[in-house]
Amino acid sequence: MSILRCEHVAKKFRTGGSSGSFSALRDVCFALERGECAGIVGSSGSGKSTLAEILGGLQKPSAGEVFFKEKKLTDLNRDELKDFHRSVQYIFQDPRASMNPFFSIEKVLTEPLEINFPSFSPSEMKDRISAMLEHLSLPVSILVKKPYEISGGQAQRIVIARALLLESEVIIADEPTSSLDISVQAQIINLMRHIRRDNGTSFVFISHDLDLVRYFADKVYRMDNGVLKEESPDD
C-alpha cells in the first residue's frame, strides 16, 4: 500500500496570453511506498515543484486525485486532514521561508508541538527538542537565535528537526541543497539518508541534479513539460 500517490493529476494556471491558460502538469500518475525515496529531476519550469506542492497539499490539482494512505485528500475529515499535514512535511529550497522571522528557533520548533501534541508538558517538549538537536549535530545555543542569524545548513537542519519532531512519515524536499555549499550539501544529503534508514521516513526528493537524485533515490522520475516518466536503471 502506497503512503502517498496521485492519479491522472493535471494543473493549469491562467495566463494573460491569448491561450488563456498554461498546463504545468499533464496526466501525472505517481506513487510513493513506505520507506521509499522517489527522486524527481527536471529543469526549471518543468513542473516538478508544482507536483511537489500538490502532493504536499499546498496546491489543489485542476484534475485528478491525490491519495494519502489510500484515501482521497478531498475525502479527509478535519482530524484526518490535520494528520495529513502533520505526517507530510514540505522542505523548501529556502528553509527560512517556512519560519516566522520574528520567532526564535526554540519557538519555531515548539509551536508545532504545542499544536499537534497538546498533551506534551513544557519539560517534555524541551527534552524532545534537545535530543533532536543533538541527533542532528546542532548546539542547544541555537535555540535563542532568529532564523536570519543561522547559516543555510543550520536552517535546513532545523526544518528537518521540526519534521522529525512531528513524527512525519513523508518528507517532500524541494531542491533542499541547491543554495548550499558543496560540503554542506553532502552533509544534508547524508543526514537525510540516515533519517530514512533509522526512522523509515519516506522521501520525495526534487532536484535539477540527476547525479544527486540517483545517489539518494530508489526510483528516479524525469519531469519534462509537465509530463512525469519513470526512468529505467539504464537511462
C-alpha atoms as an extended CHARMM CRD file, in Angstrom:
* protein
*
       235  EXT
         1         1  MET       CA              0.0000000000        0.0000000000        0.0000000000  PROA      1               0.0000000000
         2         2  SER       CA              1.4060000000        3.3650000000       -1.0080000000  PROA      2               0.0000000000
         3         3  ILE       CA              1.5390000000        6.0980000000        1.5970000000  PROA      3               0.0000000000
         4         4  LEU       CA              1.1920000000        8.9360000000       -0.9210000000  PROA      4               0.0000000000
         5         5  ARG       CA              0.1100000000        8.8270000000       -4.5420000000  PROA      5               0.0000000000
         6         6  CYS       CA             -1.6830000000       10.7260000000       -7.2440000000  PROA      6               0.0000000000
         7         7  GLU       CA             -3.7190000000        9.6040000000      -10.2180000000  PROA      7               0.0000000000
         8         8  HSD       CA             -4.0670000000       11.4940000000      -13.5010000000  PROA      8               0.0000000000
         9         9  VAL       CA             -3.2220000000       14.8350000000      -11.9310000000  PROA      9               0.0000000000
        10        10  ALA       CA             -3.2550000000       17.9160000000      -14.1100000000  PROA      10              0.0000000000
        11        11  LYS       CA             -2.6540000000       21.5330000000      -13.1950000000  PROA      11              0.0000000000
        12        12  LYS       CA             -3.4830000000       24.5600000000      -15.2810000000  PROA      12              0.0000000000
        13        13  PHE       CA             -2.7040000000       28.1790000000      -14.4910000000  PROA      13              0.0000000000
        14        14  ARG       CA             -4.4580000000       31.1450000000      -16.0350000000  PROA      14              0.0000000000
        15        15  THR       CA             -2.2890000000       33.4230000000      -18.1210000000  PROA      15              0.0000000000
        16        16  GLY       CA             -2.7490000000       36.7830000000      -19.7500000000  PROA      16              0.0000000000
        17        17  GLY       CA             -1.9220000000       35.4200000000      -23.1900000000  PROA      17              0.0000000000
        18        18  SER       CA             -4.2880000000       34.5350000000      -25.9920000000  PROA      18              0.0000000000
        19        19  SER       CA             -4.3940000000       30.8660000000      -24.9260000000  PROA      19              0.0000000000
        20        20  GLY       CA             -5.7670000000       31.8300000000      -21.5070000000  PROA      20              0.0000000000
        21        21  SER       CA             -4.0710000000       29.0250000000      -19.5770000000  PROA      21              0.0000000000
        22        22  PHE       CA             -0.8070000000       27.1560000000      -19.1270000000  PROA      22              0.0000000000
        23        23  SER       CA             -0.5880000000       23.4150000000      -18.3980000000  PROA      23              0.0000000000
        24        24  ALA       CA              2.0180000000       22.8750000000      -15.6700000000  PROA      24              0.0000000000
        25        25  LEU       CA              1.1430000000       19.1950000000      -15.1590000000  PROA      25              0.0000000000
        26        26  ARG       CA             -0.3210000000       16.7380000000      -17.6600000000  PROA      26              0.0000000000
        27        27  ASP       CA             -1.9420000000       13.4590000000      -16.5570000000  PROA      27              0.0000000000
        28        28  VAL       CA              0.6210000000       12.6880000000      -13.8360000000  PROA      28              0.0000000000
        29        29  CYS       CA              0.4800000000        9.3440000000      -12.0110000000  PROA      29              0.0000000000
        30        30  PHE       CA              2.8720000000        8.7620000000       -9.1140000000  PROA      30              0.0000000000
        31        31  ALA       CA              3.1220000000        6.5030000000       -6.0440000000  PROA      31              0.0000000000
        32        32  LEU       CA              5.4070000000        6.6010000000       -3.0050000000  PROA      32              0.0000000000
        33        33  GLU       CA              5.7660000000        3.4930000000       -0.8680000000  PROA      33              0.0000000000
        34        34  ARG       CA              6.5490000000        3.4590000000        2.8530000000  PROA      34              0.0000000000
        35        35  GLY       CA             10.2740000000        3.9230000000        3.4880000000  PROA      35              0.0000000000
        36        36  GLU       CA             10.9450000000        4.6970000000       -0.1650000000  PROA      36              0.0000000000
        37        37  CYS       CA             12.7130000000        7.6680000000       -1.7080000000  PROA      37              0.0000000000
        38        38  ALA       CA             11.4010000000        8.8260000000       -5.0660000000  PROA      38              0.0000000000
        39        39  GLY       CA             13.5700000000       11.3340000000       -6.8670000000  PROA      39              0.0000000000
        40        40  ILE       CA             12.1350000000       13.7760000000       -9.3960000000  PROA      40              0.0000000000
        41        41  VAL       CA             14.5400000000       15.5570000000      -11.7030000000  PROA      41              0.0000000000
        42        42  GLY       CA             13.8080000000       18.2410000000      -14.2500000000  PROA      42              0.0000000000
        43        43  SER       CA             14.7710000000       21.6580000000      -15.4570000000  PROA      43              0.0000000000
        44        44  SER       CA             13.3510000000       24.9010000000      -14.1160000000  PROA      44              0.0000000000
        45        45  GLY       CA              9.7300000000       25.3050000000      -15.1740000000  PROA      45              0.0000000000
        46        46  SER       CA              9.2590000000       21.6110000000      -15.9340000000  PROA      46              0.0000000000
        47        47  GLY       CA              6.5080000000       21.2380000000      -13.3120000000  PROA      47              0.0000000000
        48        48  LYS       CA              8.3550000000       19.3060000000      -10.5990000000  PROA      48              0.0000000000
        49        49  SER       CA              7.7900000000       21.8930000000       -7.8520000000  PROA      49              0.0000000000
        50        50  THR       CA              4.1200000000       22.1930000000       -8.7980000000  PROA      50              0.0000000000
        51        51  LEU       CA              3.7480000000       18.4270000000       -8.3970000000  PROA      51              0.0000000000
        52        52  ALA       CA              5.5790000000       18.5450000000       -5.0540000000  PROA      52              0.0000000000
        53        53  GLU       CA              3.2440000000       21.2600000000       -3.7590000000  PROA      53              0.0000000000
        54        54  ILE       CA              0.1700000000       19.2900000000       -4.8610000000  PROA      54              0.0000000000
        55        55  LEU       CA              1.4780000000       16.1390000000       -3.1630000000  PROA      55              0.0000000000
        56        56  GLY       CA              2.1030000000       18.1870000000       -0.0160000000  PROA      56              0.0000000000
        57        57  GLY       CA             -1.3740000000       19.7030000000       -0.0430000000  PROA      57              0.0000000000
        58        58  LEU       CA             -0.0920000000       23.2200000000       -0.7380000000  PROA      58              0.0000000000
        59        59  GLN       CA             -1.9270000000       23.4280000000       -4.0670000000  PROA      59              0.0000000000
        60        60  LYS       CA             -5.0220000000       21.7350000000       -5.4490000000  PROA      60              0.0000000000
        61        61  PRO       CA             -4.9200000000       19.9610000000       -8.8190000000  PROA      61              0.0000000000
        62        62  SER       CA             -7.1010000000       21.1290000000      -11.6820000000  PROA      62              0.0000000000
        63        63  ALA       CA             -7.9370000000       17.4790000000      -12.3690000000  PROA      63              0.0000000000
        64        64  GLY       CA             -7.1170000000       14.0910000000      -10.8660000000  PROA      64              0.0000000000
        65        65  GLU       CA             -6.8010000000       12.9380000000       -7.2630000000  PROA      65              0.0000000000
        66        66  VAL       CA             -4.1770000000       12.7860000000       -4.5070000000  PROA      66              0.0000000000
        67        67  PHE       CA             -4.3380000000        9.9180000000       -2.0000000000  PROA      67              0.0000000000
        68        68  PHE       CA             -2.8460000000        9.6870000000        1.4890000000  PROA      68              0.0000000000
        69        69  LYS       CA             -2.8210000000        6.1400000000        2.8700000000  PROA      69              0.0000000000
        70        70  GLU       CA             -5.1940000000        5.1830000000        0.0440000000  PROA      70              0.0000000000
        71        71  LYS       CA             -7.7850000000        7.8150000000        0.9350000000  PROA      71              0.0000000000
        72        72  LYS       CA             -8.5180000000       10.8260000000       -1.2650000000  PROA      72              0.0000000000
        73        73  LEU       CA             -7.4100000000       14.1270000000        0.2230000000  PROA      73              0.0000000000
        74        74  THR       CA            -10.7610000000       15.5570000000       -0.7850000000  PROA      74              0.0000000000
        75        75  ASP       CA            -12.4920000000       12.9170000000        1.3890000000  PROA      75              0.0000000000
        76        76  LEU       CA            -10.4520000000       13.5170000000        4.5560000000  PROA      76              0.0000000000
        77        77  ASN       CA            -12.3400000000       14.8500000000        7.5470000000  PROA      77              0.0000000000
        78        78  ARG       CA            -10.9430000000       17.5900000000        9.7610000000  PROA      78              0.0000000000
        79        79  ASP       CA             -8.9360000000       15.2530000000       12.0330000000  PROA      79              0.0000000000
        80        80  GLU       CA             -7.6300000000       13.2050000000        9.1000000000  PROA      80              0.0000000000
        81        81  LEU       CA             -6.5670000000       16.3660000000        7.2830000000  PROA      81              0.0000000000
        82        82  LYS       CA             -4.7110000000       17.5300000000       10.3890000000  PROA      82              0.0000000000
        83        83  ASP       CA             -2.9470000000       14.1490000000       10.4980000000  PROA      83              0.0000000000
        84        84  PHE       CA             -2.0250000000       14.5380000000        6.8220000000  PROA      84              0.0000000000
        85        85  HSD       CA             -0.4610000000       17.9650000000        7.3490000000  PROA      85              0.0000000000
        86        86  ARG       CA              1.4840000000       16.6380000000       10.3450000000  PROA      86              0.0000000000
        87        87  SER       CA              2.5780000000       13.4490000000        8.5910000000  PROA      87              0.0000000000
        88        88  VAL       CA              3.5780000000       15.0260000000        5.2620000000  PROA      88              0.0000000000
        89        89  GLN       CA              6.1440000000       17.7640000000        5.7330000000  PROA      89              0.0000000000
        90        90  TYR       CA              7.4400000000       20.0600000000        2.9930000000  PROA      90              0.0000000000
        91        91  ILE       CA             11.0340000000       21.3400000000        2.9510000000  PROA      91              0.0000000000
        92        92  PHE       CA             11.5880000000       24.3800000000        0.7540000000  PROA      92              0.0000000000
        93        93  GLN       CA             14.6950000000       25.3700000000       -1.1720000000  PROA      93              0.0000000000
        94        94  ASP       CA             14.9590000000       28.3200000000        1.2100000000  PROA      94              0.0000000000
        95        95  PRO       CA             14.1940000000       26.8310000000        4.6400000000  PROA      95              0.0000000000
        96        96  ARG       CA             13.8420000000       30.2640000000        6.2180000000  PROA      96              0.0000000000
        97        97  ALA       CA             10.7670000000       30.8450000000        4.0410000000  PROA      97              0.0000000000
        98        98  SER       CA              8.8730000000       28.3980000000        6.2640000000  PROA      98              0.0000000000
        99        99  MET       CA              9.9770000000       30.0470000000        9.5300000000  PROA      99              0.0000000000
       100       100  ASN       CA              8.4590000000       33.1170000000       11.1530000000  PROA      100             0.0000000000
       101       101  PRO       CA             11.3700000000       35.6110000000       11.0620000000  PROA      101             0.0000000000
       102       102  PHE       CA             10.2730000000       37.0690000000       14.4040000000  PROA      102             0.0000000000
       103       103  PHE       CA             10.3740000000       33.7010000000       16.1910000000  PROA      103             0.0000000000
       104       104  SER       CA             13.3680000000       32.2940000000       17.9910000000  PROA      104             0.0000000000
       105       105  ILE       CA             14.4630000000       28.8550000000       16.7980000000  PROA      105             0.0000000000
       106       106  GLU       CA             13.0450000000       27.4710000000       20.0370000000  PROA      106             0.0000000000
       107       107  LYS       CA              9.6310000000       28.9230000000       19.1420000000  PROA      107             0.0000000000
       108       108  VAL       CA              9.9350000000       27.5900000000       15.5660000000  PROA      108             0.0000000000
       109       109  LEU       CA             10.3130000000       24.0890000000       16.9950000000  PROA      109             0.0000000000
       110       110  THR       CA              7.9630000000       24.3860000000       19.9640000000  PROA      110             0.0000000000
       111       111  GLU       CA              4.8720000000       25.8760000000       18.3060000000  PROA      111             0.0000000000
       112       112  PRO       CA              4.1480000000       22.8550000000       16.0190000000  PROA      112             0.0000000000
       113       113  LEU       CA              4.4940000000       20.5320000000       19.0230000000  PROA      113             0.0000000000
       114       114  GLU       CA              2.0230000000       22.6310000000       21.0020000000  PROA      114             0.0000000000
       115       115  ILE       CA             -0.4760000000       22.4370000000       18.1370000000  PROA      115             0.0000000000
       116       116  ASN       CA             -0.0910000000       18.7550000000       17.2850000000  PROA      116             0.0000000000
       117       117  PHE       CA              0.7570000000       17.2520000000       20.6710000000  PROA      117             0.0000000000
       118       118  PRO       CA             -1.0900000000       19.3680000000       23.2580000000  PROA      118             0.0000000000
       119       119  SER       CA             -0.6810000000       16.6450000000       25.8860000000  PROA      119             0.0000000000
       120       120  PHE       CA              3.0890000000       17.1990000000       25.9920000000  PROA      120             0.0000000000
       121       121  SER       CA              4.2840000000       19.1510000000       29.0110000000  PROA      121             0.0000000000
       122       122  PRO       CA              6.7400000000       22.0470000000       28.5090000000  PROA      122             0.0000000000
       123       123  SER       CA              9.5340000000       19.9680000000       30.0330000000  PROA      123             0.0000000000
       124       124  GLU       CA              8.7750000000       17.0490000000       27.7220000000  PROA      124             0.0000000000
       125       125  MET       CA              8.8670000000       19.3490000000       24.6920000000  PROA      125             0.0000000000
       126       126  LYS       CA             12.1650000000       20.8050000000       25.8600000000  PROA      126             0.0000000000
       127       127  ASP       CA             13.6770000000       17.3430000000       26.3290000000  PROA      127             0.0000000000
       128       128  ARG       CA             12.4910000000       16.2020000000       22.8950000000  PROA      128             0.0000000000
       129       129  ILE       CA             13.9000000000       19.2950000000       21.2080000000  PROA      129             0.0000000000
       130       130  SER       CA             17.2600000000       18.9760000000       22.9960000000  PROA      130             0.0000000000
       131       131  ALA       CA             17.5320000000       15.3150000000       21.9980000000  PROA      131             0.0000000000
       132       132  MET       CA             16.6820000000       16.1440000000       18.3840000000  PROA      132             0.0000000000
       133       133  LEU       CA             19.2780000000       18.9170000000       18.2060000000  PROA      133             0.0000000000
       134       134  GLU       CA             21.8940000000       16.5050000000       19.4890000000  PROA      134             0.0000000000
       135       135  HSD       CA             20.7820000000       13.9140000000       16.9330000000  PROA      135             0.0000000000
       136       136  LEU       CA             21.2460000000       16.4550000000       14.1340000000  PROA      136             0.0000000000
       137       137  SER       CA             24.5520000000       17.8130000000       15.4930000000  PROA      137             0.0000000000
       138       138  LEU       CA             23.1410000000       21.2370000000       16.3510000000  PROA      138             0.0000000000
       139       139  PRO       CA             24.1190000000       23.1510000000       19.5190000000  PROA      139             0.0000000000
       140       140  VAL       CA             21.4380000000       23.9110000000       22.1080000000  PROA      140             0.0000000000
       141       141  SER       CA             22.6320000000       27.5270000000       21.9870000000  PROA      141             0.0000000000
       142       142  ILE       CA             20.9790000000       27.8530000000       18.5590000000  PROA      142             0.0000000000
       143       143  LEU       CA             17.5530000000       27.9500000000       20.2410000000  PROA      143             0.0000000000
       144       144  VAL       CA             17.8640000000       31.6190000000       21.2430000000  PROA      144             0.0000000000
       145       145  LYS       CA             18.7260000000       32.7480000000       17.7210000000  PROA      145             0.0000000000
       146       146  LYS       CA             16.3980000000       34.0230000000       14.9960000000  PROA      146             0.0000000000
       147       147  PRO       CA             16.2220000000       32.3380000000       11.5550000000  PROA      147             0.0000000000
       148       148  TYR       CA             18.2960000000       35.0980000000        9.9150000000  PROA      148             0.0000000000
       149       149  GLU       CA             21.0880000000       34.5860000000       12.4730000000  PROA      149             0.0000000000
       150       150  ILE       CA             21.8900000000       30.9900000000       11.4910000000  PROA      150             0.0000000000
       151       151  SER       CA             23.6030000000       29.5270000000        8.4240000000  PROA      151             0.0000000000
       152       152  GLY       CA             21.7880000000       27.9430000000        5.4860000000  PROA      152             0.0000000000
       153       153  GLY       CA             22.9110000000       24.4820000000        6.5170000000  PROA      153             0.0000000000
       154       154  GLN       CA             21.7260000000       25.0350000000       10.0820000000  PROA      154             0.0000000000
       155       155  ALA       CA             18.3890000000       26.3600000000        8.8310000000  PROA      155             0.0000000000
       156       156  GLN       CA             17.8890000000       23.2600000000        6.7100000000  PROA      156             0.0000000000
       157       157  ARG       CA             18.6530000000       21.0610000000        9.7240000000  PROA      157             0.0000000000
       158       158  ILE       CA             16.1430000000       22.9960000000       11.8400000000  PROA      158             0.0000000000
       159       159  VAL       CA             13.4120000000       22.4000000000        9.2560000000  PROA      159             0.0000000000
       160       160  ILE       CA             14.3100000000       18.6910000000        9.2000000000  PROA      160             0.0000000000
       161       161  ALA       CA             14.2680000000       18.6870000000       13.0170000000  PROA      161             0.0000000000
       162       162  ARG       CA             10.7730000000       20.1770000000       13.0000000000  PROA      162             0.0000000000
       163       163  ALA       CA              9.5500000000       17.4840000000       10.6080000000  PROA      163             0.0000000000
       164       164  LEU       CA             11.0220000000       14.7060000000       12.7500000000  PROA      164             0.0000000000
       165       165  LEU       CA              9.6490000000       16.1740000000       15.9790000000  PROA      165             0.0000000000
       166       166  LEU       CA              6.1990000000       15.9730000000       14.3950000000  PROA      166             0.0000000000
       167       167  GLU       CA              6.8430000000       12.2760000000       13.6780000000  PROA      167             0.0000000000
       168       168  SER       CA              6.3070000000       12.9020000000        9.9810000000  PROA      168             0.0000000000
       169       169  GLU       CA              6.0270000000        9.8830000000        7.7150000000  PROA      169             0.0000000000
       170       170  VAL       CA              6.8050000000       11.6840000000        4.4520000000  PROA      170             0.0000000000
       171       171  ILE       CA              9.2530000000       14.4940000000        3.7600000000  PROA      171             0.0000000000
       172       172  ILE       CA              8.9400000000       16.3330000000        0.4550000000  PROA      172             0.0000000000
       173       173  ALA       CA             12.2690000000       18.0520000000       -0.1390000000  PROA      173             0.0000000000
       174       174  ASP       CA             12.1350000000       20.6010000000       -2.9660000000  PROA      174             0.0000000000
       175       175  GLU       CA             15.6880000000       21.4900000000       -4.0560000000  PROA      175             0.0000000000
       176       176  PRO       CA             16.8140000000       21.3390000000       -0.3950000000  PROA      176             0.0000000000
       177       177  THR       CA             20.5340000000       21.6840000000       -1.1380000000  PROA      177             0.0000000000
       178       178  SER       CA             20.7090000000       23.9120000000       -4.2260000000  PROA      178             0.0000000000
       179       179  SER       CA             21.5140000000       27.0730000000       -2.2390000000  PROA      179             0.0000000000
       180       180  LEU       CA             24.1610000000       25.4010000000       -0.0680000000  PROA      180             0.0000000000
       181       181  ASP       CA             27.9070000000       24.9750000000       -0.4680000000  PROA      181             0.0000000000
       182       182  ILE       CA             29.0560000000       21.6070000000       -1.8300000000  PROA      182             0.0000000000
       183       183  SER       CA             30.3610000000       20.3960000000        1.5340000000  PROA      183             0.0000000000
       184       184  VAL       CA             27.1220000000       21.3680000000        3.3040000000  PROA      184             0.0000000000
       185       185  GLN       CA             25.0790000000       19.7380000000        0.5190000000  PROA      185             0.0000000000
       186       186  ALA       CA             26.8140000000       16.4430000000        1.2530000000  PROA      186             0.0000000000
       187       187  GLN       CA             26.1030000000       16.7870000000        4.9770000000  PROA      187             0.0000000000
       188       188  ILE       CA             22.3800000000       17.3820000000        4.3880000000  PROA      188             0.0000000000
       189       189  ILE       CA             22.0440000000       14.5210000000        1.8930000000  PROA      189             0.0000000000
       190       190  ASN       CA             23.8260000000       12.0930000000        4.2020000000  PROA      190             0.0000000000
       191       191  LEU       CA             21.6900000000       13.2950000000        7.1040000000  PROA      191             0.0000000000
       192       192  MET       CA             18.5200000000       12.5400000000        5.1270000000  PROA      192             0.0000000000
       193       193  ARG       CA             19.8900000000        9.1030000000        4.2110000000  PROA      193             0.0000000000
       194       194  HSD       CA             20.4660000000        8.3410000000        7.9050000000  PROA      194             0.0000000000
       195       195  ILE       CA             16.9780000000        9.5840000000        8.8000000000  PROA      195             0.0000000000
       196       196  ARG       CA             15.4630000000        7.3360000000        6.1960000000  PROA      196             0.0000000000
       197       197  ARG       CA             17.4450000000        4.3400000000        7.4200000000  PROA      197             0.0000000000
       198       198  ASP       CA             16.7840000000        4.9560000000       11.1130000000  PROA      198             0.0000000000
       199       199  ASN       CA             13.1610000000        6.1870000000       11.0050000000  PROA      199             0.0000000000
       200       200  GLY       CA             11.7460000000        4.5710000000        7.8830000000  PROA      200             0.0000000000
       201       201  THR       CA             10.7430000000        8.0180000000        6.6350000000  PROA      201             0.0000000000
       202       202  SER       CA              9.6120000000        8.2290000000        3.0060000000  PROA      202             0.0000000000
       203       203  PHE       CA             11.0580000000       10.9910000000        0.8230000000  PROA      203             0.0000000000
       204       204  VAL       CA             10.1080000000       12.8020000000       -2.3360000000  PROA      204             0.0000000000
       205       205  PHE       CA             13.3690000000       14.4310000000       -3.3960000000  PROA      205             0.0000000000
       206       206  ILE       CA             13.1750000000       17.1800000000       -6.0370000000  PROA      206             0.0000000000
       207       207  SER       CA             16.2720000000       18.4040000000       -7.8540000000  PROA      207             0.0000000000
       208       208  HSD       CA             17.6850000000       19.5090000000      -11.1860000000  PROA      208             0.0000000000
       209       209  ASP       CA             20.8400000000       17.4620000000      -10.4120000000  PROA      209             0.0000000000
       210       210  LEU       CA             20.4130000000       13.9540000000      -11.8580000000  PROA      210             0.0000000000
       211       211  ASP       CA             23.5390000000       12.5490000000      -10.1940000000  PROA      211             0.0000000000
       212       212  LEU       CA             22.3610000000       13.7620000000       -6.7920000000  PROA      212             0.0000000000
       213       213  VAL       CA             18.9160000000       12.2630000000       -7.3170000000  PROA      213             0.0000000000
       214       214  ARG       CA             20.3670000000        8.9180000000       -8.3830000000  PROA      214             0.0000000000
       215       215  TYR       CA             22.6140000000        8.8820000000       -5.3020000000  PROA      215             0.0000000000
       216       216  PHE       CA             19.7010000000        9.3620000000       -2.9120000000  PROA      216             0.0000000000
       217       217  ALA       CA             16.6520000000        7.8390000000       -4.5780000000  PROA      217             0.0000000000
       218       218  ASP       CA             15.3270000000        4.3080000000       -5.1070000000  PROA      218             0.0000000000
       219       219  LYS       CA             13.3060000000        5.3990000000       -8.1130000000  PROA      219             0.0000000000
       220       220  VAL       CA             14.0700000000        8.2700000000      -10.4450000000  PROA      220             0.0000000000
       221       221  TYR       CA             11.4050000000       10.1800000000      -12.3590000000  PROA      221             0.0000000000
       222       222  ARG       CA             12.0180000000       12.8000000000      -15.0020000000  PROA      222             0.0000000000
       223       223  MET       CA              9.6600000000       15.7410000000      -15.3680000000  PROA      223             0.0000000000
       224       224  ASP       CA              9.5490000000       17.4130000000      -18.7670000000  PROA      224             0.0000000000
       225       225  ASN       CA              6.9520000000       19.9670000000      -19.8290000000  PROA      225             0.0000000000
       226       226  GLY       CA              4.5320000000       18.7560000000      -17.1680000000  PROA      226             0.0000000000
       227       227  VAL       CA              4.8520000000       15.0700000000      -18.0670000000  PROA      227             0.0000000000
       228       228  LEU       CA              6.2950000000       12.6420000000      -15.4790000000  PROA      228             0.0000000000
       229       229  LYS       CA              8.0860000000        9.4870000000      -16.6000000000  PROA      229             0.0000000000
       230       230  GLU       CA              9.9550000000        6.9210000000      -14.5050000000  PROA      230             0.0000000000
       231       231  GLU       CA             13.4780000000        6.2710000000      -15.7200000000  PROA      231             0.0000000000
       232       232  SER       CA             14.8110000000        2.7710000000      -16.1690000000  PROA      232             0.0000000000
       233       233  PRO       CA             18.1500000000        1.9410000000      -14.4590000000  PROA      233             0.0000000000
       234       234  ASP       CA             19.8650000000        2.0990000000      -17.8350000000  PROA      234             0.0000000000
       235       235  ASP       CA             18.6290000000        5.5890000000      -18.7520000000  PROA      235             0.0000000000
